[in-house]
Amino acid sequence: MIDNAIIFFSYKHPHLWLEINEMIFDEIEDCKKKQKEKIYKNVQNLIKKIK
């Protein structure tokens, strides 16, 4: 059912669908970047504790 709604919406409003997808992928990239930064920071803190 959701698949049909997505297909219908993307067919009727392709420009909006592209914008929505772009926003979603931007959010995903931001989350990945934040996660990498957090992991790096945690590793640096562990290294400091070990020294």
Residue frames as qw, qx, qy, qz and C-alpha x, y, z in Angstrom:
[[0.000, 0.885, 0.466, 0.000, 0.00, 0.00, 0.00],
 [0.284, -0.818, 0.118, 0.485, 2.77, 2.42, 0.91],
 [0.457, -0.122, 0.607, 0.639, 4.65, 1.42, -2.23],
 [0.253, 0.627, 0.640, 0.365, 1.65, 2.35, -4.35],
 [0.126, -0.947, -0.228, 0.188, 1.35, 5.71, -2.60],
 [0.403, -0.598, 0.353, 0.596, 5.03, 6.45, -3.23],
 [0.399, 0.161, 0.686, 0.587, 4.75, 5.46, -6.88],
 [0.118, 0.809, 0.550, 0.170, 1.60, 7.56, -7.31],
 [0.235, -0.912, -0.054, 0.332, 3.12, 10.58, -5.55],
 [0.433, -0.440, 0.468, 0.632, 6.43, 10.38, -7.41],
 [0.362, 0.371, 0.690, 0.506, 4.61, 10.05, -10.73],
 [0.028, 0.877, 0.460, 0.135, 2.28, 13.01, -10.07],
 [0.164, -0.980, 0.111, -0.025, 4.88, 15.26, -8.40],
 [0.886, 0.166, -0.146, 0.409, 8.39, 14.25, -9.54],
 [0.244, 0.659, -0.251, 0.666, 9.95, 17.60, -8.60],
 [0.559, -0.638, 0.235, -0.475, 8.66, 17.33, -5.02],
 [0.988, -0.152, -0.005, 0.035, 9.74, 13.72, -4.81],
 [0.702, 0.410, -0.229, 0.535, 13.27, 14.65, -5.86],
 [0.078, -0.688, 0.290, -0.661, 13.42, 17.40, -3.25],
 [0.807, -0.478, 0.141, -0.315, 12.19, 15.05, -0.54],
 [0.963, 0.065, -0.094, 0.246, 14.77, 12.44, -1.51],
 [0.444, 0.579, -0.271, 0.627, 17.52, 15.05, -1.51],
 [0.385, -0.673, 0.267, -0.573, 16.51, 16.20, 1.98],
 [0.945, -0.298, 0.065, -0.120, 16.46, 12.63, 3.26],
 [0.873, 0.225, -0.140, 0.408, 19.89, 11.82, 1.83],
 [0.154, 0.690, -0.283, 0.648, 21.31, 15.08, 3.20],
 [0.648, -0.595, 0.224, -0.420, 20.05, 14.11, 6.65],
 [0.992, -0.075, -0.010, 0.106, 21.59, 10.65, 6.30],
 [0.642, 0.474, -0.222, 0.560, 24.95, 12.15, 5.30],
 [0.174, -0.717, 0.281, -0.614, 24.82, 14.58, 8.24],
 [0.850, -0.441, 0.153, -0.245, 24.12, 11.71, 10.62],
 [0.936, 0.150, -0.098, 0.305, 26.99, 9.67, 9.20],
 [0.364, 0.629, -0.265, 0.633, 29.34, 12.63, 9.56],
 [0.453, -0.665, 0.266, -0.531, 28.27, 13.26, 13.17],
 [0.967, -0.241, 0.053, -0.062, 28.66, 9.57, 13.97],
 [0.796, 0.339, -0.190, 0.465, 32.20, 9.50, 12.52],
 [0.068, 0.687, -0.292, 0.661, 33.13, 12.62, 14.47],
 [0.705, -0.555, 0.194, -0.398, 31.76, 11.11, 17.68],
 [0.987, -0.033, -0.039, 0.155, 33.66, 7.86, 17.13],
 [0.569, 0.525, -0.244, 0.584, 36.87, 9.78, 16.42],
 [0.235, -0.698, 0.277, -0.617, 36.41, 11.84, 19.57],
 [0.881, -0.398, 0.124, -0.222, 35.79, 8.72, 21.67],
 [0.912, 0.184, -0.130, 0.343, 38.89, 7.04, 20.24],
 [0.292, 0.636, -0.287, 0.654, 40.96, 10.13, 21.03],
 [0.533, -0.633, 0.241, -0.507, 39.63, 10.14, 24.60],
 [0.983, -0.184, 0.023, 0.004, 40.49, 6.46, 25.01],
 [0.726, 0.412, -0.217, 0.506, 44.01, 7.09, 23.71],
 [0.050, -0.701, 0.299, -0.645, 44.44, 9.91, 26.23],
 [0.777, -0.498, 0.175, -0.342, 43.26, 7.64, 29.06],
 [0.975, 0.058, -0.087, 0.195, 45.68, 4.89, 28.04],
 [0.484, 0.573, -0.295, 0.592, 48.67, 7.25, 28.04]]
